[in-house]
Amino acid sequence: MKKLTFLVSLITSDNDYQVEQANAAEDVARRLGASVQIIYAGNDAINQSQQLLAVIQGSGTHPDAIVVEPVGGTALPHVARAAATAGIAWCVLNREADYVNELRRVSKVPILSVSSNHLEIGRIQGQQVAALVPKGGTALYIQGPSTTAAGRYRTIGMEQTKPANIKLVNFKGNWTEESAYKSICSWMQLSTSKKTAIDMIVAQNDDMAMGARKAFQERADADVREKWLSLPYIGVDGLPKTGQAFVRSGLLAATVIVPPNTTVAMETLAHAMRTRTQPSDLVLTAPTSYPALDELGAAASRRPLHAG
């Protein structure tokens, strides 16, 4: 049986979940008896496109399949078409990709999308907010880029399940700790930050939640720093060595465990290539609350109320 080769293109190495995506890809490659090359785009959509086209159009040996998590709002349709034309299987992660069905109709190689269920992630976070702040209040809400499906759908899901008595104050980040740190530091320089009572901090991933904690730890005035740090912070990704560990240590009140998508993507592609079949056009992975929602409600009943 031919040894399969994969190229996995990820957004940035400066994000715990992206690094976990890479680790998962290497693990599944070993299990499949395949080889995998990991490349990072450095949070640059143009660079990512150029990296992939250089491989697809190059004179060297092509990979059997490309798995890509796009940087920008598009799912790299021109790159996907170039890959399919070159006979390279294609899987796009965490993006809406209208071209998938079109390419599947004319391509002999597997084409699909694999995504976290971002709407459900947002819904879980809304339920976590309800459990942690049962009397209502105001939350700082640090979002990923609105150009991404992850950022948009997590926000929609949050709005669907959060209580009406919870107000969100929105901030923008780009999935990194540093982006949230800068966003919160800028806000703290405004006079309104001292007048707004805040009851919790919600971030669309764990890195940004920890960036917010870092900002309050380093930049908040000494007389209010303890209040800020004692608020409940929640994030998303829930990796064993970061998000889950932060919850156990008390740095986060909760997270949402999101399985790495590269595992499902590579397993699905390998099966499809070896059986010469087309897989489902879209596969969703299932998130879970950590801790469980009923545990959060019990913990919240014991938590004193704070305002920043």
N, C-alpha and C positions, 0 to 999 in steps of 0.2 A: 504493500500500500504506500502511495506517495506521501512523503512528509510534507504537511501543509505549512505554508509560511504566511504570517499575518503582519501587517503594519498597523499600529495603533497610534492615532494622532489625537493628542489631548491638549487642553486649553493652556494650562500653566503648571509649572512644578511648584508654584508658590500657593498651594491649596491642598489641604489634607485629603479631601475626597478625590481630587485628581491623582494624587500620588497613590491612593488606595486603588483607584481604577487601574493604574499601571501595575501595581503589585498583584492584583487579581488577574490581570492579563497574563503575567508571567507564570502564575500558579496554574491557570487553566491550560496554558501552552504545554507545560510539563506533563499534565495529566493526559493531554491529547496526543502527546508525542510530536508536537508541532514546534515551530520556531516563531518568535515574535520580536519585532523591533518597535520600541517606544520612542516617539518624538513629541516634543512640546512646541506649541506655537508662540509661547511668550505673550499670551493675551493679545495677539495681533492677527486679525482675520486675513489680511493680505499675505502676511508671512506664511500662515497656515496653507492658504491656497497655493502659494508658490512652492512650498515644501512638497506638497502632494503631487502637483503637476510635474515637478522635477522627477519624481519617482515613476509616475505613470508614463511620461513621455520620454524618459531616459532610455539609453541603449542597453542598460544593465538588465539583470534578471528581475522580473516583476514579482511582487508578492501575489499569493493566490487570493488574498482578501484584504480589504482596508476597512478598519473600524475607526470612525472619526467622531469626536465631539466638537462641533464647530464653535468658533469663538464668537462670531457675530450672530445677527438675527436670522440670516439665511442658512440653509443647510447645504451650501456649496453645490448647487445644482450643476454648474458647468463642470466641476471636478468629478461629480458622480457620473455624468454622462461620458466623460473621458475615460473613467475607470471601466465602466460597462463596455464601452467600445473596444477597450484593450483586453477584455475578457477577465477583468478583476472583479471578484465579488465585493459588494459594498454594503456596509451597515452604518447608519447615522444614529448617533446617540442623543437623546434629550432634545430633539428638535421636531417641529412639524415639517414634513418633507412631502410636498404635493407631487413631486416628480417620481416618488417611489413606484406608484402603480403604473405610471407611464413607462418607466424603464423596465418594470417586470414584464410588461406585455411584449417587449421587443428584445429582451436580453436572455441569453442562455445561462447566465450566472446568477446566483442568489442576490437579491436586493431586498433590504428591509430596514425598518427603524426599531430600535430598542430604547425604551424610555422609562425612567422612574415615573410613577403616577403622581405628577406634581399637583394635580387638583386635590388628590387625597392627602398629600403631604400638607397642603395648606389647611385642609379641613381638620386634620389632626392637630395642627398648631392652634387653630381656633378653639378646639376642645380643650387643649392644654391651657390656653389663656382663661377659659371659663373656669377650669378647675383651680387655677392658681390665684385668680383674682375674682372670687365669687361675688363680691359686692360691687364690682365694676370699677372703672377708673380710666386712666390714660396710659397707653403703652407707646414707647418709642419703637417704631417698626422699620428695621433696616432691610431693604429689599435688594435683590440682585438686579441686573440690567433689565429694563422693561422690553428690550429688544429680544430677549430670550423667552422661550416657552416656559422654562422653569420659573423665571421671575414673574411672568404674567399669571400663570395658572396657580402658583402658590399664593399669590395675592387674592385671586378669585376664590380659592378654597377657604382662605382665612376669612374673607368677608361673609362667606356662606354660613360659617359655624360660630364665629365669635359672637358673644352676647351683644345686644344693642347698647348696653350700658358701658361698653368698652370703646373708647375713642383711640384712634391710631394717629400718631404723629410720624409722618413718613420721611425716611432718609434713603439715600441711594448709596450702594456699594457695588463692587464688581467681583464679589465672592471671596475676596481676600481679607485677612485680618487688618492689613494696613489701610485698605480703603475705608473700612468702618471706623478705624481709629481716627483717620483724618476727618471724616464726616462728623463724628461726634465732637472732636476737638473744635471744629469750626462752629458748631452749634453752641458749644459752651461759651464761646466768646460773645454771643448775642445776649442782650439784656432779657429777652423773652425766656431764655433757658432758666433764669433764676426765678421766674414768675410762674412757671408751669409745674404743677404737681404731677409727678410721674410715679406709676405704680409697678411697672415692669418693663423689661427690655426684651423685644422679640426680634430675632434675626432670621433671615432665610437660609443661613447655614451657620455651623458652629464657629467657623473661622471669624465671621463678622461679629458674632456674639462675643467672642473673646477679644476682638479688637475694641468693641465698645467698653468692655470691662477694663481693658488696658488704658483707654482714654480717661475713664473716671478715676482709675487708680493713680495715674500720673498727673492729670491736669485739673481735677476737681479741687476746689478750695478745701482746706483741711477740716473746716467745721461741717461740711456736708459730704465729705468723701465716704464716711462710714455708711451714711444713708444710701448713697448711690450703690455701693458695693453689696449692701444687704438686700437689695431688690431681687426678685426672681429674674433670671436671664434664661432664655430658651433659644435653641438653634435647631439645625437640621444637619444630618449626615450620620451622626451616631456611630462613628467608628470606634472599635473596641479600645484603642490606645489613646484616643483624643476625646471625642464627644461623650462616650459612655464613662470614660475615666473622669472627665470634668463633672459629670453628674454625681458620681460616687464621692468625689472630693468636695462637692458643694459649690464649685465655681459656676455650674449651670444647674438650674432647677429641673430642666428636662431637655430632651432632644428627640428627634425623629430618626429612627434607624432606616437608612436607605441602602439597600444592597447594591454593590458595584454592578454596573450594567455591562461592563466588558466581559464578565463571566458568561452571562446569558448570550451576549452577542456572538462570542467566539464559539461557544458550544453549538448554537443554532446554525451558524455558518458552516462549521465543520460537518455537522450531520447532513446539511443540505448539499454541500459539495461532494461528499462521499456517496450520497444516495442519488445525486443528480436530480434533486427536487427543489421547488421553490418553497421556502418557509412562509409562515404567516407574514403579512406585510407590516404588522405592528405587534410588538410584544411589550407588555407593561410589567414592571416589577412592583412588588407590594411593600409599602412602608409600614412601620409600626411605631407606636409611642414608647419611649423609654424615659422614666418608668411608665408602667401601665396607668391609664387615666384614673382609675379608682384609687391607686396609690397616691397620685398627685393631689386628688381632692382631700384625702386624709392628711397629707402633709400641709396643705394650705390652711386647714383648720387650726393648725398649731403655729402658723407663721404670723408674727406681728405685722401690722400694717405700717408702711413707710411712704413718704413722699419726698421727691427730690426737689 
